[in-house]
């Protein structure tokens, strides 16, 4: 048993976190920054933060993840990191020549209260920021929220720094992406393209963190939302925010500053959430949903009606990030499954309320600010048929002999998330296939000789 | 694409190419950290600047002190329950990511799959986190009932002034188990190396010497600086057992609390990773009278040599014979694997930028494969790891190294007992045995190769372009950037989830992995056929 010391009954805990279902803000900010074309993220803190974030993102994407650090020493921690950041900005532009540097803070620089805009201003005065290049920043204290909050803060910073006012609103929409995979971002763009809706996706890590092997390493791959596009977000017809936790803050900021109406949607995972996304796109653009989109939707519904019996009543334990869990929970309910346990490490009472609404009448336990240790103990009390979570959930899956579908961050032992989306109708098909594979493989393994089925 | 191609540039030109575009201040500093290997007339390598601050913004390989303490040193210990005191990130990132393997032993304890954190919130930063830490320790004890609890501090802890050591003392009293804390905040020192030092000092102070009953045996040693990546420790345990050598403790691959506690009862300290732990060996020699020697179990020949050194130290004919017997039994399989691999690897080139000893040790394996190491360097080594211990008296303390505590150690009034008399030591040395000595990496490298300390991404890119090596060794952060160049990267932190690479069986694994990596057909398919055709056409047109 890998988690042999986990007691069967939920343990009394007030302060101790065991096997977290979240990590800290800066890694989310670093990921978001990589979704700007030509951006080098800069971690303002000790070297270890940057090393840890780059390592974890690299394990997840199996791609180069480039970022600088302010390399705080004890001196910088006492006297502030001004000299370090100013020097870093100079060195980064001299050596790597990015279009933009996106600085995020850490618990260290937040604790000492470093004033990043003042430091950047100094770098500018010293002539360290070449003409036309940008430096933006987000405050991402690790002692509040989670990696999702850090992502949201950096995306918000992008529009706060770069969006420009526009007298007339354009015919395009902003799509603010939640904390999803590059493959998902590409799929969101594909759907908008299929519908003929002109859009700016921000951030956009597709083409940055899923690049081809060409025999050349590009420090700044072709993908990412450009600075020009980010400037234009202030003049969009509307912003669609995909996820209340990760995406809404940027859309709301655009509304507050430039009167771009903000519409907050769920991540388009599953039929209903994708329906809402597609409808919102159509409505915003004033068009009918094209047949090709309806066709893909029909394929997804079809495969579920074909296999509906295998989903029904199956109990699922979910662990991950709030926006994903909301959409997944809704989808599982659509499938006739029972989201028995829904745990996120990210704090937030609204999340608990939303899950409770989606699972009304079902025996669902939900926890925001929870951890994998709690999920495991719930499972020990009453088991589930399936777990959906990141790679760390595989220790529970193995100990309790329950199939696991990997979803969320980080996935460091499989590659599907790098290649294939789970958003949209196509993504729904992939999720359905994964769920069925997990359940039916288990059925094949466990059924008696006489009840072993050829056709399913 | 990878291909064996000697650079046309001289090493000095290569060095200049690496730094030519740097801002002047940076170029000046890096010039001292990039040196051409050339022994002077007295046989000494050139001086290299190391254990120096990383230049902000360069994109470094380095991590922090917390990573060195919690991840490297405490990570492989299965029965000390470690709590990270800080915001959630650090505990999360150091959770199971270093591939320290273990089972739960006969006592059934394995805490390595658990990440415990106080998950500090804004309130704790403002009002202090001591109470929270205290409660967390209490809760952890109630759930896990460990024999010891360690607390690792992250950056804000030192800044807000939480006295983790006072909390640990109080909880030790309350719970009746050993509780100790580490001030290993990420900003201490200039790299992981500071964290190794802080961790080892803590283990030495709070644990070593607290238990008199160590593993019984005739030839009793400690293995220092072996961290059981990918099961290395299991292979070494197997070999030592076959030789009849008893492993009293390991620092800290597959280690237990009791091993640390009884480490002072061993009769010899062997050091694998000189960087991370040489001071523990020195302190144990001073306090308990245990001599130490540098060993290297990376490489089959190096393993045989190290076993012979241990046997020579014990001056026991039976042990000497037994070691020879074990080597003789192991070598045929090694030779067979090498005979298969070497035709595929012979004449190829390697670069190693990793660790505080791995960049040195793994050159042995490449050399066994007939491969030349053309450039190497440490991520967090010090001058003695490069140039040898004889430079230690000339290493100047700076603002960063001054802050890392050096313990004052004296002969223990009760437990000090020299294992060898000064005459015996002299005789052993006269017989060719080197004790308390490490000659460093540079002396073992070929002349006119490059040594680069704390290499940056920029320099890595340049090196790859100017001098296409057949394989590059570093870590996960470098892996895919290097591979995008069409050059395979072998991770020497995680072994790419393979291994073990230590000992005889490890050498066999390594030969096979390197032969595979440098010949796997997929690298030949990076360029699509239509582009290949274009390239050929362009080349002939140019001709």
Interface residues (C-beta under 8 A of the other chain):
Chain A: X1 X2 X3 X4 X5 X7 X11 X12 X13 X14 X15 X16 X17 X18 X19 X20 X22 X23 X24 X26 X27 X42 X45 X46 X47 X48 X49 X51 X52 X53 X54 X55 X56 X58 X59 X62 X63 X64 X65 X66 X67 X68 X69 X70 X71 X72 X73 X74 X75 X76 X77 X84 X85 X87 X88 X89 X90 X91 X92 X94 X95 X96 X106 X107 X108 X111 X112 X141 X142 X143 X144 X146 X211 X213 X214 X215 X216 X217 X218 X219 X345 X373 X392 X395
Chain B: X1 X21 X22 X23 X26 X53 X54 X55 X56 X57 X58 X59 X60 X61 X62 X63 X64 X65 X66 X67 X83 X86 X87 X88 X89 X90 X91 X92 X93 X94 X95 X96 X97 X104 X108 X109 X110 X111 X113 X114 X115 X116 X117 X118 X119 X120 X121 X122 X124 X125 X132 X135 X136 X139 X140 X142 X143 X144 X154 X155 X156 X158 X159 X160 X185 X186 X187 X188 X189 X190 X191 X399 X400 X403 X456 X457 X458 X461 X464 X475 X476 X477 X479 X480 X481 X482 X483 X484 X485 X486 X526 X527
